[in-house]
Amino acid sequence: MGNTAENARKTVSYAILVLAALSLAYLAGPGFKAKRGVTPPHLAGGLERDNRLLGESELERLFPDIVLRARKGDEKLIALTFDDGPDDVYTPAVLDVLKEKQVRATFFLIGNRIEAYPEVTRRIADEGHLIGNHTYTHPNTGKPLGEQLRAELERTESTLAAFNVSPSHLFRPPYGALTAPAAVEVANMGYRVALWSIDSLDWRGLTKEEVLNNVIPKIAPGRVILQHSAGGPGEDLSGSVLALPEIIDHLKQQGYTFVTMDEMFPASSP
C-alpha cells in the first residue's frame, strides 16, 4: 500500500512538473540590423535561451484532447507559426515575406507588445493572419502561476478586442512549458494548447543555413513549424527572416498547402 501511494505521488509530481528547464548556450547571429523605434517590453519569464525546453513534450501524452502538435494523415498541409511578436523590426520583415509569397500564418502575440506596436498588430490582422494568445507578459508557464495565468490570458484577449480580433482560443505557452494544473485551467477557459512539431531553433541566433537545416529535413504532412517574429534583448532573428522565403518556396515545390492553426486543427462542434 505504501509503495502504491508513493508511486502515485511520483506520478502526480511528474505530471505537474512536465519538463525541467534546460539552460542553453547562445549563438550570436548574423547582421540584419535595423533601427528600432520602441524597445519591446521584456519577456517576464526571461530570454528564450535560458528557459526553453528541448525534446518531445509530455503535454500531448498527458492532455491529448487539447494539445495540438501535428495533424494525422497524409494530406500535405503545413502551418507556419511565429511567436513573441509584435515588434517593429522582425515582425514587419516576416509580414513582408508572407505578403510577397501570398501565405497566411499564425502569430502568437504577447499582450504588452500588442499595446506597444498597435500598427503592426493591425497589419497582422488586416493581412488575414490568425492571432493566438501568448500571454500578456510572457512569464514562464512551466512554473506554478496560480491565478496569474488566467489574468494574463484574459488581459491579452481584452487587448486584442480593441482590434476587433475574435479570440482564436489557441494558447501557446511561453517556452513550450505548462504545468498540469495550468493545462486544466486553460482547458476550462476554452483554450487549446498550440505547440509545434518542427522547431527552427531560431532564438539561438542561427544563420539562414542553420535555420533551413533545422526545418527542411523534418517537413512532413500535418506539421507545425515554429519561428519567431520578435525576441528578447540582443536576440538576432535575421537568419530566421532570411530563411523564410526559401522554406516557403521549398514547401510550395513539394505541393504543400499553407493553413492557419485553426484550419489545421478544426475545433470540434459542441
N, C-alpha and C positions, 0 to 999 in steps of 0.2 A: 504493500500500500504506500509505504514511504517513497519507494522508487518511482511509483506511478505519479505521485504528487510532484516529486522533484522533476520528472520528465515533463510534466505539464507546465510547470513554471518555466523550464528552459524553453519549451516551445513558444509560450506566450512572449517571453523576453526576446526570442529570436524574431518573432513576427513584428514586435513593436520596434525593435532596432533593426530595420530591414537590412541595411548595409552599413558598414563603418566607413567614415570619410577617409580618403587617402590624400596625402599631400603629394602634389606632382610638380616636377621641375618645369620651369617656364622657359620656353624657347622664343627668343626675340624674333619678330617677323621683319619682312622687308619694308620698303618705303610706303607708298600710298599715303603721303602726308597731306592733310588738308586743314585749312583754318576752321576752327570750331567756334561757333557763336556762343553757345551757353554750355558750360560743363555739365554733363549728365549727372543727375543725382546718384550718389554712391549706392552700391549694392549692399543692403543691410547685412546680408549674411557673409559678405566678403567676396574676394575675387573667385572666379570660376576655378582657377588653377589650385586654389587652396581648399576647395570643398568638393570638387567633382568626384563622382563615383564612376568607376570603370567596371566593365564586365556585365554579365546578364543581371538584370534587376529581378529581385524576388517579388516585386509588386504584382506582376502579371500572374504568377503562380498563386499568390495569396488572394488576389481580388480579380479573377478573370472576367467578371461581369462588367467592370468599369474601366479596366486598364486597356489602353489601345497602344499596340506596338507594331503589328504587321497584319495585313489583311490576308486571310487564307484564300487559296485558289490560284489559278494561273492567269487571270485577267491582268494585262500589262498596264496596271495603274501605278502611279508614283506620286507621293506628296512631298513637296518642298516645304520645310518649316524653318522659321527664323525666330530666335529668342532675344530677349533683353532690350529690345528697342522700345520706343524710337530714340534716335539721336539725329544730329544734323550733318553727319559725315557718312557713316556706313549705311544707314537706312536709306537715304536718298540714292546712294550708289546701287544698292540692291534693287530698289524700285525701278531705277533706270534700266537695269538689265532685264528685269521681268517685263517691263513695258515693251522694250525692244523685241523681246522674244515672244511676246503675247502669251505669257504664262501667269496663271494665278497661283498664289501660295497662301500659307497660313502664318500669321505673325502672332507670337505670344508676347504681349506687351506688358510693361511694368507701369502701374498706375501713376507714380510720381513723375515718370518720364513722359507719359502721355500729357500730363499737365505742363511739363517743361517744353514740349515740342508739339503744340497743338496743330500747327500747319502740316507737319509730317504725318501725324496721326490722321488728319483729314485726307491727306493724299492716299494713305494706305486704304482707307475705306472707300474713297471715291474711285480708286482704280480696281475695285472689285475683289480685293483680297479678304480672306476670313481673319477675324481677330479673336484670339483666345486670351485667357486670363493667366498672367504670370506673376500674380500678387501685386501689391502696391509698393513695397519697398525691397522685394527680393530677399526675404530672410531665408535662413537655412531651414527648410521644412523637414529635414531629416532629424531635427531635434524637436522635442515637445514644445508646442507653442500655445496650447490651450485655446482660449478664445481669440487670440491674435490672428490665427489663420482665417477664421470666418470674417473678422473685421477687414483683413487685407483683401479678401476676395470681394466682399461687398463694396468696399470703397473703390476698388478698380471698376466694378460694374457701374457704380454711380458716375465715375469719371467718364466712362465710355458713353453713358447715356446722353451726355452733352453733345455727342457727335451723332446722335440718332443711330448708334450701333446696337443692334439687338444682341443680348447675351448668347454666345455660342454654346455655353455650358461645357466648354472644354477648358480644362485646367492643366497646365504643365508645371509641375513642381520645380522650383529652383534647384539646380544641381541634380535633378532627377531623383531626389530623395524625398521620402514621405514615410512617416510613422504609420503603423497600422490604425491607431485611433484617428489620425488625421484623414486617412483614406476613407474611413467610415463616415467622418464628418462631411467631407466634400461630396460623398455619395448622397448623404442626406440632404445636401444643398442642391442636389440635382446635377452635379457635375460628373463628367467622366474624366479620367486621368489620361492625358495625351502624352505618351512617351515617344520613343523613336526606335528604329531598327537599324539605321545606318548613322554613325556618328562621324562627322567630318573632323572632329577634334580641333576645329579652327581656333578655339580660345587659347590654344598653345602658342599662337602667333606663327602658324605654319606658312610655308611658301605655297604658291599656287600648285606646284607639282605635288607637294606633300598632301594637300587637301584632296587633290584628284586621286592620289593613291589610296587615300582612306575611304573614298566614296565609290569610284567606278568599279573596282573588283567585287563589291558587295551588292551591286544592283541586282534586284530580283523583283518579280511581280508582288505588288502589295506593300512595298517597303516605304518607310517614312524616313526622310533624310533630315538630319539636324544640322543647321548652320546658325550663325549669329548675325544679327543686323546692328548690334551695338555691344559694348563690353564695359569693363571696369577701367579705372585709370591706368593708362600705359599699355593696355591690351591692343594689339595691332591685328586687325581683321582684314587687311588688304589682300592677303593671299586667298582668303575665302571669297572676297568680291571678284577677284581676278579669275578664280576657278569656276565661278557660277555659270558664265556663258558656255564654257566647254562641257560642264555637267549637263546643262540643258540640251546642247547640240547632240551630245552622245545619246541621251535618252530618246530624243526625237528620232535619231537614226535607227535606234533599236525598236522603234514602234511603240513607245510608251505614251500614255495619255496622262497629263498632269491634272491632279484633282486636289481640292482642299480637304482638310481633315474630316469635315462633316460629310463630304461626298465619299471619302474612303471608308468611313465607318458610320453609315446612316444610323441615327438613333432609332431604337425600337419604339413602335407605337405603344401608347399606354394601354 
